[in-house]
Amino acid sequence: MNTEEYRAVIFDMDGTLLDSENFYNMTFNQALYKFGLTHYKDTYLLSVGLRSDLSVKLFKKELGSDYEKVISKWKEIRSKEKFQISLKSGVKEVLKFFKKINLQIAVATSADTDYASSLLKEAGIIKYFDCVIGGDQVKHPKPFPDIYRKAASLLRVKTKYCIAFEDSSPGVKSAHHAGCKTVQIPDLTKPDYEMLSLGHTIAPNLVLATSKLGFDIKI
């Protein structure tokens, strides 16, 4: 498809626009350290890309009887360090570029809508988005395609004319099965064989990903 045929761009938030996955992983492991439970250090990685209700189930299963104290301490640490979440490389440049060429822009995130909107506002980028769709707005979360279909519907664009930027496997599956042109910028987790078999575009950052699609983006 020629770049002129695309009508909209849909971004995942955590790990794609915001460097929040690293923040959450770091603070989760700080909470574990407080209790000497570092053998759970890889647990957060299992939750990447999941909606909050599914993450809760996962953490309860993995942490068992340690769940309550670890999650309580984690929330305490996160609330104190909330404003340390920064933008991923090239985010503002890419958002400005897509605005300049008049593509509609949306966020499709597993996070709840109000929370996502507050983080995007704090990061100074919410003005770029025509809509923000959180996981609380769909019945079936990522990796199901519902959220990307809803985003495209709100933008009044068919999914085949949408570009989706994602970092995680659940997000990539969601966008791919919705019919979007899917681009993965891996963050904490790398694409496995199953992901690679989808044949989607993979790039190390947003600027290179945009260039790989054929857009003449100049920074």
NUTI-972979 format. One record per residue (C-alpha): residue in one letter; x, y, z; residue number from 0; chain. Coordinates in Angstrom, 1 decimal, decimal comma, padded with zeros to 4 digits. Example, Ala and Ser with C-alpha at 12.3 -4.5 7.8 and 13.67 -1.06 7.14 Angstrom:
<atoms>
ATOM   residuo        x        y        z   num   cadena
ATOM         A    012,3   -004,5    007,8     0        A
ATOM         S    013,7   -001,1    007,1     1        A
</atoms>
This chain:
<atoms>
ATOM   residuo        x        y        z   num   cadena
ATOM         M    000,0    000,0    000,0     0        A
ATOM         N    001,3    003,5   -000,8     1        A
ATOM         T    001,7    005,9    002,1     2        A
ATOM         E   -000,9    008,2    000,5     3        A
ATOM         E   -003,6    005,5    001,1     4        A
ATOM         Y   -003,3    005,5    004,9     5        A
ATOM         R   -005,9    007,6    006,7     6        A
ATOM         A   -005,1    007,1    010,4     7        A
ATOM         V   -002,4    006,1    012,8     8        A
ATOM         I   -003,2    004,2    016,1     9        A
ATOM         F   -000,6    004,0    018,9    10        A
ATOM         D   -000,4    001,8    021,8    11        A
ATOM         M    000,7    003,8    024,9    12        A
ATOM         D    002,8    001,9    027,4    13        A
ATOM         G    006,1    000,9    025,9    14        A
ATOM         T    005,3    002,6    022,6    15        A
ATOM         L    004,6    006,3    023,4    16        A
ATOM         L    005,7    006,3    027,0    17        A
ATOM         D    008,7    004,6    028,6    18        A
ATOM         S    006,4    003,3    031,2    19        A
ATOM         E    007,0   -000,4    030,9    20        A
ATOM         N    010,6    000,1    032,1    21        A
ATOM         F    009,2    002,3    034,9    22        A
ATOM         Y    006,7   -000,3    036,0    23        A
ATOM         N    009,2   -003,1    035,8    24        A
ATOM         M    011,8   -001,2    037,8    25        A
ATOM         T    009,3   -000,2    040,5    26        A
ATOM         F    007,9   -003,7    040,7    27        A
ATOM         N    011,3   -005,1    041,3    28        A
ATOM         Q    012,0   -002,4    043,9    29        A
ATOM         A    008,9   -003,7    045,7    30        A
ATOM         L    010,1   -007,3    045,5    31        A
ATOM         Y    013,5   -006,2    046,9    32        A
ATOM         K    011,9   -004,7    049,9    33        A
ATOM         F    010,7   -008,2    050,9    34        A
ATOM         G    013,6   -010,2    049,6    35        A
ATOM         L    011,4   -011,8    046,9    36        A
ATOM         T    013,7   -011,2    043,9    37        A
ATOM         H    012,9   -014,7    042,6    38        A
ATOM         Y    009,8   -013,1    041,2    39        A
ATOM         K    011,9   -010,7    039,2    40        A
ATOM         D    010,6   -011,8    035,7    41        A
ATOM         T    006,9   -011,7    036,7    42        A
ATOM         Y    006,2   -008,2    035,5    43        A
ATOM         L    007,3   -009,2    032,0    44        A
ATOM         L    004,5   -011,7    031,8    45        A
ATOM         S    002,0   -008,9    032,2    46        A
ATOM         V    003,2   -006,6    029,4    47        A
ATOM         G    000,4   -005,7    027,0    48        A
ATOM         L   -002,4   -007,1    029,2    49        A
ATOM         R   -005,4   -005,2    030,5    50        A
ATOM         S   -005,5   -004,5    034,2    51        A
ATOM         D   -008,0   -007,3    035,1    52        A
ATOM         L   -005,9   -009,9    033,3    53        A
ATOM         S   -002,7   -008,5    035,0    54        A
ATOM         V   -004,3   -008,8    038,4    55        A
ATOM         K   -005,1   -012,5    037,7    56        A
ATOM         L   -001,6   -013,1    036,5    57        A
ATOM         F    000,0   -011,4    039,6    58        A
ATOM         K   -002,3   -013,3    042,0    59        A
ATOM         K   -001,3   -016,6    040,3    60        A
ATOM         E    002,4   -015,9    040,2    61        A
ATOM         L    002,9   -014,2    043,6    62        A
ATOM         G    000,5   -016,4    045,6    63        A
ATOM         S    000,4   -015,5    049,3    64        A
ATOM         D    002,9   -012,6    048,6    65        A
ATOM         Y    000,5   -010,8    046,3    66        A
ATOM         E   -001,1   -008,3    048,7    67        A
ATOM         K    002,1   -007,0    050,3    68        A
ATOM         V    004,0   -006,8    047,0    69        A
ATOM         I    001,3   -005,0    045,1    70        A
ATOM         S    000,6   -002,6    048,0    71        A
ATOM         K    004,3   -001,7    048,2    72        A
ATOM         W    004,5   -001,4    044,4    73        A
ATOM         K    001,6    001,0    044,3    74        A
ATOM         E    003,2    003,1    047,0    75        A
ATOM         I    006,6    003,3    045,1    76        A
ATOM         R    004,8    004,1    041,8    77        A
ATOM         S    002,8    006,9    043,3    78        A
ATOM         K    005,9    008,6    044,7    79        A
ATOM         E    007,8    008,3    041,4    80        A
ATOM         K    004,9    008,7    038,9    81        A
ATOM         F    006,3    011,8    037,2    82        A
ATOM         Q    009,5    010,0    036,2    83        A
ATOM         I    007,7    008,4    033,2    84        A
ATOM         S    009,3    009,9    030,0    85        A
ATOM         L    008,5    009,7    026,3    86        A
ATOM         K    010,0    007,1    024,1    87        A
ATOM         S    012,6    008,2    021,5    88        A
ATOM         G    011,1    010,2    018,6    89        A
ATOM         V    007,5    010,4    019,9    90        A
ATOM         K    006,9    014,1    019,5    91        A
ATOM         E    008,7    014,2    016,1    92        A
ATOM         V    006,6    011,4    014,7    93        A
ATOM         L    003,3    012,8    016,1    94        A
ATOM         K    004,1    016,2    014,6    95        A
ATOM         F    004,9    014,5    011,3    96        A
ATOM         F    001,6    012,6    011,1    97        A
ATOM         K   -000,3    015,7    012,1    98        A
ATOM         K    001,5    017,7    009,4    99        A
ATOM         I    000,4    015,2    006,7   100        A
ATOM         N   -003,2    015,3    008,0   101        A
ATOM         L   -003,5    011,7    009,3   102        A
ATOM         Q   -005,9    011,1    012,1   103        A
ATOM         I   -004,2    009,9    015,3   104        A
ATOM         A   -005,6    007,7    018,1   105        A
ATOM         V   -004,4    005,8    021,1   106        A
ATOM         A   -005,5    002,2    021,7   107        A
ATOM         T   -004,2    001,1    025,1   108        A
ATOM         S   -004,9   -001,7    027,6   109        A
ATOM         A   -004,8    000,9    030,4   110        A
ATOM         D   -008,1    002,4    031,5   111        A
ATOM         T   -009,1    005,4    029,5   112        A
ATOM         D   -009,1    008,0    032,2   113        A
ATOM         Y   -005,7    006,9    033,5   114        A
ATOM         A   -004,2    006,8    030,0   115        A
ATOM         S   -005,6    010,3    029,3   116        A
ATOM         S   -004,0    011,6    032,5   117        A
ATOM         L   -000,6    010,2    031,6   118        A
ATOM         L   -000,8    011,5    028,0   119        A
ATOM         K   -001,7    014,9    029,4   120        A
ATOM         E    001,2    014,9    031,9   121        A
ATOM         A    003,5    013,9    029,0   122        A
ATOM         G    002,4    016,9    027,0   123        A
ATOM         I    001,2    014,9    024,0   124        A
ATOM         I   -002,6    014,5    024,4   125        A
ATOM         K   -003,3    017,4    022,0   126        A
ATOM         Y   -002,1    015,2    019,1   127        A
ATOM         F   -004,8    012,6    019,5   128        A
ATOM         D   -008,3    012,6    018,0   129        A
ATOM         C   -009,4    010,0    020,5   130        A
ATOM         V   -008,1    007,8    023,3   131        A
ATOM         I   -009,5    004,3    023,7   132        A
ATOM         G   -008,7    002,3    026,8   133        A
ATOM         G   -009,1   -001,3    027,6   134        A
ATOM         D   -012,2   -000,5    029,7   135        A
ATOM         Q   -014,1    000,4    026,5   136        A
ATOM         V   -014,0   -003,0    024,9   137        A
ATOM         K   -015,4   -006,4    026,0   138        A
ATOM         H   -012,4   -008,4    024,8   139        A
ATOM         P   -008,9   -007,0    025,5   140        A
ATOM         K   -005,7   -007,4    023,6   141        A
ATOM         P   -004,7   -009,8    022,0   142        A
ATOM         F   -008,3   -009,7    020,6   143        A
ATOM         P   -008,8   -007,2    017,8   144        A
ATOM         D   -011,7   -005,3    019,4   145        A
ATOM         I   -009,8   -002,2    020,5   146        A
ATOM         Y   -008,3   -001,5    017,1   147        A
ATOM         R   -011,6   -002,1    015,4   148        A
ATOM         K   -013,2    000,4    017,9   149        A
ATOM         A   -010,5    003,0    017,3   150        A
ATOM         A   -010,9    002,7    013,5   151        A
ATOM         S   -014,7    003,0    013,9   152        A
ATOM         L   -014,4    006,1    016,0   153        A
ATOM         L   -012,1    007,6    013,4   154        A
ATOM         R   -014,5    006,5    010,7   155        A
ATOM         V   -011,7    004,7    008,8   156        A
ATOM         K   -011,4    001,1    007,8   157        A
ATOM         T   -008,7   -000,8    009,6   158        A
ATOM         K   -006,9   -001,6    006,4   159        A
ATOM         Y   -006,2    002,1    006,1   160        A
ATOM         C   -004,8    002,3    009,6   161        A
ATOM         I   -001,2    002,0    010,8   162        A
ATOM         A   -000,8    000,5    014,3   163        A
ATOM         F    002,3    001,0    016,4   164        A
ATOM         E    002,9   -001,6    019,1   165        A
ATOM         D    005,6   -002,9    021,4   166        A
ATOM         S    004,2   -006,1    022,9   167        A
ATOM         S    003,0   -009,5    021,5   168        A
ATOM         P   -000,6   -009,1    022,7   169        A
ATOM         G   -000,8   -005,7    021,1   170        A
ATOM         V    000,7   -006,9    017,8   171        A
ATOM         K   -001,7   -009,7    017,6   172        A
ATOM         S   -004,6   -007,4    018,3   173        A
ATOM         A   -003,6   -004,9    015,6   174        A
ATOM         H   -002,7   -007,6    013,1   175        A
ATOM         H   -005,9   -009,5    013,4   176        A
ATOM         A   -007,9   -006,3    013,2   177        A
ATOM         G   -006,5   -005,8    009,8   178        A
ATOM         C   -004,2   -002,8    010,5   179        A
ATOM         K   -000,7   -002,3    009,0   180        A
ATOM         T    001,1   -003,4    012,1   181        A
ATOM         V    004,5   -002,1    013,2   182        A
ATOM         Q    006,3   -003,4    016,3   183        A
ATOM         I    008,9   -001,4    018,2   184        A
ATOM         P    010,0   -004,0    020,8   185        A
ATOM         D    010,5   -002,7    024,3   186        A
ATOM         L    010,9   -005,1    027,3   187        A
ATOM         T    010,0   -008,2    025,4   188        A
ATOM         K    011,3   -009,3    022,0   189        A
ATOM         P    009,2   -010,9    019,3   190        A
ATOM         D    009,4   -014,7    019,3   191        A
ATOM         Y    009,0   -017,1    016,4   192        A
ATOM         E    005,2   -016,8    016,5   193        A
ATOM         M    005,4   -013,0    016,2   194        A
ATOM         L    008,0   -013,1    013,5   195        A
ATOM         S    005,8   -015,4    011,5   196        A
ATOM         L    003,2   -012,6    011,2   197        A
ATOM         G    005,4   -010,8    008,7   198        A
ATOM         H    004,8   -007,4    010,2   199        A
ATOM         T    007,3   -004,5    010,2   200        A
ATOM         I    009,7   -004,4    013,1   201        A
ATOM         A    012,0   -001,5    013,9   202        A
ATOM         P    014,1   -000,3    016,9   203        A
ATOM         N    012,3    003,1    017,3   204        A
ATOM         L    009,4    005,1    016,1   205        A
ATOM         V    011,4    007,3    013,7   206        A
ATOM         L    012,9    004,3    011,9   207        A
ATOM         A    009,6    002,5    011,9   208        A
ATOM         T    007,9    005,5    010,2   209        A
ATOM         S    010,7    005,6    007,6   210        A
ATOM         K    010,4    001,8    007,0   211        A
ATOM         L    006,8    002,4    006,0   212        A
ATOM         G    008,0    004,7    003,2   213        A
ATOM         F    007,2    008,0    004,8   214        A
ATOM         D    009,8    010,8    004,2   215        A
ATOM         I    010,2    011,8    007,8   216        A
ATOM         K    013,1    014,1    008,4   217        A
ATOM         I    014,3    014,9    012,0   218        A
</atoms>
